Amino acid sequence: MVVQEARKWREVLMFLILSVFIWPVIASGFVATYGLAFWVYFILSGPPGPQ
């Protein structure tokens, strides 16, 4: 019983660490990379609009 309770607590702790710290950092990294890719594209190709 004690082993299962400790395992459950560790699982809940890992879920909280993942959901509060790691996934927001990963999501922000993806958004920043996407924005940087568009920024570099527009630097190289010029602004959008009629040519």
C-alpha positions as CSV (number, residue, x, y, z in Angstrom):
1,M,0.0,0.0,0.0
2,V,2.7,2.5,0.9
3,V,4.6,1.8,-2.3
4,Q,1.4,2.5,-4.4
5,E,0.8,5.7,-2.5
6,A,4.3,6.9,-3.0
7,R,4.1,6.0,-6.7
8,K,0.9,7.8,-7.1
9,W,2.3,10.9,-5.4
10,R,5.4,10.9,-7.6
11,E,3.1,10.6,-10.7
12,V,1.0,13.6,-9.6
13,L,4.2,15.6,-8.9
14,M,5.6,14.7,-12.3
15,F,2.3,15.7,-14.0
16,L,2.4,19.1,-12.2
17,I,6.0,19.7,-13.1
18,L,5.2,18.9,-16.8
19,S,2.0,20.9,-17.0
20,V,3.3,24.0,-15.1
21,F,6.9,24.3,-16.1
22,I,8.0,22.2,-19.1
23,W,5.0,22.4,-21.5
24,P,4.7,26.2,-21.3
25,V,8.4,26.5,-22.1
26,I,8.1,24.2,-25.0
27,A,5.0,25.9,-26.4
28,S,6.6,29.3,-26.1
29,G,9.7,28.0,-27.9
30,F,7.5,26.8,-30.8
31,V,5.7,30.1,-31.0
32,A,8.9,32.0,-30.9
33,T,10.5,29.8,-33.6
34,Y,7.4,30.3,-35.8
35,G,7.6,34.1,-35.4
36,L,11.3,34.1,-36.1
37,A,10.8,32.1,-39.2
38,F,8.2,34.6,-40.5
39,W,10.4,37.5,-39.6
40,V,13.4,36.1,-41.4
41,Y,11.2,35.3,-44.4
42,F,9.9,38.8,-44.6
43,I,13.4,40.3,-44.2
44,L,14.6,38.2,-47.2
45,S,11.5,38.5,-49.4
46,G,10.2,42.0,-48.6
47,P,6.9,43.1,-47.1
48,P,3.7,41.5,-48.3
49,G,1.4,43.4,-50.6
50,P,1.0,44.3,-54.3
51,Q,4.3,44.3,-56.1
